[in-house]
Amino acid sequence: MKLPMHHRRLLASFLGILALSGIAAADSAPQSSLVTLATGSIATVVMPDDSQTLQGLVVLIHGWSGSRDEVGNLFKRQAALLAKQGIASLRMGIRGESERAASGYRLTSTFLTRVADAKAGVDWLQAQHPNLPLGLLGFSYGGATALELISQSPTRYDSVVLWSTTVNPNDIFANTGRASALRQAISTGEGEFEDWTTLTITREHILGMIGFDPLRGLSAYQGALLSLHGAEDYLPLYGPTIIERTGGERAEYHVLKGADHIFNVFDEGKTYGDRVLELSLEWLVSTLNPQ
């Protein structure tokens, strides 16, 4: 059975200890810390251990009503894998979405506040480590957020990975199970429904998604772009449109047959999530190489 990449690296480090004297231990764990950004949002920063040369930077932007670690800890796992390859990461917490209260989550963010938070994360990470290749990884609504950042500053980024992305923020409400709460929020100011937890949608949140075109500046982007979708996603599969619109020559679109919007991360025996992590790691390592 093939070992996961991080297991192979740990095994190689251990064998190196046996072969070389004067080395006390194998690779240390990635260095993780919390930072408060200029907008007030909280982010998790993961750095490679001190023995590695920093190769690049990635900002991870979670999906609608998500969290910094993302569903099934996919972002947390991706950050650890990136650190093992010398890539620092910052994974966002979006204000008005990722803060859990006793009764669940109250959604007050707008698309513009999302973009402002994500840009603050980019600014912070790049200020700490200037002159390094910079990438984005966006999941679902986080993908639309990443595309908006690119449209605003297409020459700033070297690589982007999109998971289950939408290009229209309003697609989030295409799920028919949310229709009643949506109508209630428009009419009274707030609507509530049960998903993976209790979610309260506000009118400002809904109206703040209207009228945006995150793809408008993508033709000026010359960096690398990878789009990953599950074939059973409830959102439209926008990969071909995104690939057609991007200005860079290195662009790929992969569909995982049988996978849903969250890559079946809670389905025992399904490995779509692992495959997404592997594809994303390979892509970011190869496209954020300063050489």
C-alpha angles and dihedrals in degrees: 000000000000113000119229114260096254090052091051091052092050090049091051090050092051092051088050090057091055091051100043130052124218096041112114104193147000125263110318120231119273113273111247128188141160122241133186112224130214092266092052095254119135122234137183116230120200119191130188115250118273094261093068131080111236108247105178150330133252130188114204117206118196127222132254112313088355133132139231093268093043129211113327088004089281094149093045090052093045091052091053091050091049092050090055087058095049097262121131118214140194118198116200133231107204116218114241093024115048100046111099120210127191090268096045130263128336111202114215103143124117128207089255094052088048091054091045091053093047092048089050088055092050091048093050096048094044092048090054093047111023126185095030126121111268129213139180130214116192129182119206107308085012087062091057088048091052091049090052090052089052092048090053095047110012095170095052097074131064101188140011132191120196124197119197088332130186123206094198115060090207090066087080088077095050087097103103091212089070097051098096093049089047093054091045092051093050091049103039105016098255138050128184133204140162118248121140084329136352109300123191113199118201129207091240089055093054097043090046090066097058127104106016132132108192091179096060096100099032093103089067092055112102098178130100121284131193122183121192125188138169113235090228095052114139089219122077113271099247097173097106091048092050093048091049093051099045118100098212124095095223106072130135137180123201128187117199107214111229096012123125131211094288094036092250092281092164096047111101112234095018114119102184091112092055090050092051090051091050094048092047093048093050091048097048094044092051096043099042095053108130090206 
